[in-house]
Amino acid sequence: MSDASPPPMLVVASDEGDSPPGLTPETSPLPFTVAWDPAGVEAALPDVEIVFLWTMRSPAFDALRHLWPSAKRLRWVHSCSAGVERLLFSELVESDVVLTNSRGVYDLPMAEYAVALMLAAAKGLPETLARQREHEWKFRYTETLVGKRLVVVGPGSIGRTVAAYAGSLGMSTSAVGRSARGADDHFDEVAGPDDLPDALAEADYVVITVPLTDDTRGMIDAKAMAAMKPTARLINLARGAVVDQDALVDALRDGRIAGAGLDVFAEEPLDPSNPLWDMPNVIVSPHISGDTDTSEQHGVDLFLDNLRRWLAGEPLRNVVDKRLGFVTGS
């Protein structure tokens, strides 16, 4: 009979036999067990002090909420995602358990994706591909991004990186944040939430990168879209619930805005019968804007750095303010 203590760390993976890249018994300073379904989490949770939620696609990602009473020894939860709204259940929020996220891992991939969607719209790539499939040769003019106005809703680390990329393409940039403030290295100005309609009225492109909180849920509603130019395009890389999806369908169908690039939706997967799939002025993608061939490894590197900090008693990176729902500060 073994006298070994249970591993103090639980890694929640996506499938049986799966494991985060670069996380091995040799690279981890603590022993760990891997679970990929709720039953595995239930078996391990009473003994662990640390939970690393490696992928949002795991069927066990939400098990922590349901199994919370058994998490007697838990002290720290690290999320693979930057958005943590699925973890902000009252028991965790009210507890002393530290919550960290993967802020910073997705800044560059998501900024590239935002620019790709803006360029696709400006250059008419969906129409080009459609005409290619029909073997149809037809001249047309396209647009340029130079001189266009980008409004970023959510000037956090992702939003600032989007603005930097857009600025390098000759776009002017402003933002809407939690409070108004002056210009900085990334934005001509940052408006507060009360000035959202005025900010949107100036936009040629709107890129949404806010966390999903009580304040941001549904903030891009019919009123907000009514403030936009009929030539403006909306890009949502944040969470689907930030946008009133029914109002968006109406605005697109009626030509009140020119188009949309959507990587997130109110319910995922997006229902095959949803009209957004078939709108010629919409690009639909399956929540992949932050996922690249290197992002998983970068996420594991961040966690391992935090794990070493934890064991050394040093401040952790990306500590979430559980009442606000995101990491504060720079």
N, C-alpha and C positions, 0 to 999 in steps of 0.2 A: 504494500500500500504506500502510495507516494505521500511525502510530507510537504511537497511543493505548495506554495501559496497560489491562489487563483491569480491570473494576470490582472494587473491594476488598470488596464486600458482596453477599451472596446473600440474596434474599427467597424463601422457599418458600411458594407460593400454592396455591390449591385447584384451579384450572382454567386452561386456556389463555386468555390475555387478561385474567385476573383480576389485581387488584393491591389492596393494602391501602388503605382510604380515607384520604386525606390524605397518603399517601406518594408524592411525585412528585419528579422531578429538581429542581424548584424548592424543595420543602420539605426535602429531604434534604441534609445537608451533605456527603454522600459519594455518588458514583455507585454504582449497583447494577444487578444483573441479576435477573430473576425466573424461577424454575423452578417447574413444577407437576407434574413426574413424575420418577422416578428417573434417567432418561436426562439430563434437564436439570441435575439436581444433580450427576451424575457429570461432566458437561462443565465446570461452573463451579467445583466445589469445590477443585481444586488451586490456584486463583489467589486465593481470597478469604480475608480475615482475619476477617470477621464473617458469621454466619448468623443471619437473623431468621426463625424458624419461625412464620409468621403464623397458620396454622390447623392444628389437629389433624386436620381432615378431609381434608387433602391426602394423595394417594397417595404423596407423597414425604416425608412426615413422618419415617418411620423409615429413610429412605435413608442418613442420616448414619452410623448404626451399621454398615451394610454397606460403606459407602465410606470409612470412617475412614482407612485407610492412605493415601488420596490427599489427605487434609486437611493438607498439609504446612505451610501458612501460617496455619491457623486459630488465632485467639486468643480469640474470644468467641462464644458462642451465646446467643441470647435466645429464650425460648419464649413463645408467645402464651398458654399455659395457666399456671395456678398449680401444678398437679400436674406433676411432671417425671419420674415413674418410668420412662417410656419412653425417656428420655435417659440414664439412669444405667447405661449399659453400662461395663464395666470400663476400656476404653481411654480414654473421656472422663473417668471419675472419677479415673484415675491421672495424667491429663495436667495441664498448666498452663493449659488452656483454661478461661476464666471462663464460668460458666453463670448466667444470670439468668432470672427468671420474671416473670409478670404479677400477682404478689400485689397485692391491693388493687383491681384492676379489677373483680373479680366479687363483692366483699363485699356491696354493696347489692342487686344483682340476686338473689343467692343467698339473702340474708336475706329479701327479699320473697317468694321462691319457697317458702322453708321455712314462713313464716307463712301463705302461701296454702294450702299442703297441710294445715297444722294446722287452719285455719279450715274448709277443705273437709270434713275429717273430723269436726270438732266440729259443724258445721252440717248434715252429711249431704247435701252437695251432689251426690255421685254418685247417691244414691237419689232426690233431687229430680229430677235430669235424666232418670233412668230412668223415673220415674213420669210426667214430662212427655211423654216419647216415647209412653207408653201412654195419654195423656189421662186419667190416674187422679188423682182428687182425694182425698187421704187425710191426715187430721190426724196429726201426731206431734210429740213433744217433741224438741228438739235440746239440745246441750251448750253451755257457755260455756268460754272459755279462762281467764277470771278465776279465780285461785286454783289453777290447775293447775301442776304441777311439770314444768319442762323441764330435761332433762339434755343438755348438748352434749358430744359426744365429739370433742374436738379444739378447744381454746380458742384458736385462732389468730385472725387478723384476720377471717375469715369467721364463725367461731364466736362471736366477741365481738359482731359486728354482729347476728347472729341473736338473741343474748341481749338486746341493747339493744331490738330490735323487740319481742321477747316480753315484756320487762319493761314496755314502754309499754302492753301489753294486759292487764296485771295478773297475769302469770305470775311465779312464782318460778323462779330459774335457778341451776343448778350445772353443773359441768363435770368431765370426766375428761381429764387431760393427761399429759404425760410424767413429771411429778412432782407430789406433793401440795404445795399452798400454801394460804394463807389467803384470805379474802374479798378481792375487789377491786371496782372500779366496775361490773363486769358480772355477777359470780357471787357467790353466797352462800359458796361454797367451791369449791375445785378439788381433786379427789381424784387420787391416782396410779393407775397401771394395776392394781396389786394390789387396789385397792378398787373395780374396775369393777362386779362383781356387786352390791355394796352400794349403789352409786350408782344402778344401773339399777333396783333394787328400789323406789326412791322415785319413779321417773319416771312421769308420765302421757304425756309425749312424749319421745322420744329423737331428736335430730338429729345425724347423723354428718357431720363436716366435716374429718376427719383426712387428711393426705397418705397415700398408699399407700407403706409401707416394709416392711421385713422384720418390724418390731415390730407393725405394724397389720394386716398381711395375715391375714384370718380371725379377727380379734379378737372380732367379734360372732358367736360360734358358738352351738351348741345350749345350752351351759352358760350363756352370757350371756343368751340369750333366756329360758331357764328361770327366771332371776332376775327377769324383768320381770313386772309385774302383767298379769293377763288382760285388763284394760281399757286397757293401754298401747298406744301406736302408735309405730312405728319409721319414721323418715324418713332416707333415705340420699342425700346430695348429694355424696359424696366420690368413692369409686371402688367399683365392684361387688365387687372382691375383698376389701374390708374385711369383708364379710358372707358368712357361709356360706350361700349361696343355697338349697341343698337343705334345710338346717336351717330356714331362714326359711319355705320352702313348707310344711314339716311343722308348724311352730308356728302359721302362719296357718290351715292346714287343720284343725288340731285345736283351734283356739280358745284356744291358750295365750297369744297376744297378739291384740289387737283388730283391728289393721290395719297397713298400711304405705303410705308414699308413696315411690316409687322412681324416681330419675332416672338411676341408673347401675346397671350389671349386670356380672356376671362376664365375659360375652362380649357384645359389641355389634356389630350390632343384636341385640336379644333375639329368640331363635328364636320364630317364630309359634306353635309348638306348646307353648311353655312355659306351665305352668299359671298363672303370675302374671297373664297377660293377662286371664283370665276370672274371677279371684277378685273378688267384689263388695266386699270390704274392702281392695282394693289399687288405688292410682292409679299407673299406669305412664306415664312420659314419656321421650322419647328424648334424654337427656343435654343438656337445654336450660336448666337452672336458672340458668346464668350468662350466657346469650346473650340480649341485648336489642337494640333498635334503635340503641343508643348504645355498646354494649360494645366493638365492633370499633374505633371511633374512639378510645375511651379507651385501648385497648391500643396503638394506633399512637402516640398522644400520649406514653404512657409510654416506648415504645421510642425515639422521637425525643429525648426528654429524656435518656435514658441515652446515646444516641449522641453528643449534644453533650457530656455529661460525659466520655465516653470520649476524645473528641478533645481536651478541655481537660485531661485527666489528673486529673479529679476522681473521687471514689468513686462507684461505680455504685449505683443502687437495686436492691434485691431480689437480692443475690448469694446463690446457693444454696450451702449446705454440701453438697457432693456426696456426702460419706460418710453424712450424716444423711438427705439427700433433701429438704430444705426450707430456707427462709430462717429464720435464727435471729434473735433479738432482736425489738424492738418495731417 
